Amino acid sequence: MRHFVLSRERFLSNQDTLDIACYRLLIAIETALAVCFHVSAKRLHEVPEEYAGCFSSLERAGLITPDLSIRLQQMARFRNLLVHMYRKIDYGQVYDIIAARLEGLHTFRTAMIELL
């Protein structure tokens, strides 16, 4: 697990840092979604109608755990906020995700590497 180097205060005080962090978080979530949709189409022969639903499909098929599914569904919903409601982004929440909740993406990556 990586440790976040910037303090919350320093992170929140620099708009460039906030913009870069949001963009990179968005790319990480989008990548997980792309893999999810690929696996869902190839393995399950279905294409979920919504982003969070993709992870639910993998959970129902027993490809990821319920706990991981919930964490990834939360990420998918946060992705929607980053893309569609950027003026309402809580940068403190972005910090919290980067500092403590990226493990779900790492766990998903490992599970999909083993699957593919």
Sequence and secondary structure as in RCSB ss.txt:
>XXXX:A:sequence
MRHFVLSRERFLSNQDTLDIACYRLLIAIETALAVCFHVSAKRLHEVPEEYAGCFSSLERAGLITPDLSIRLQQM
ARFRNLLVHMYRKIDYGQVYDIIAARLEGLHTFRTAMIELL
>XXXX:A:secstr
     S HHHHHT HHHHHHHHHHHHHHHHHHHHHHHHHIIIII    SSHHHHHHHHHHTTSS HHHHHHHHHH
HHHHHHHHH GGG  HHHHHHHHHHSTHHHHHHHHHHHHH 
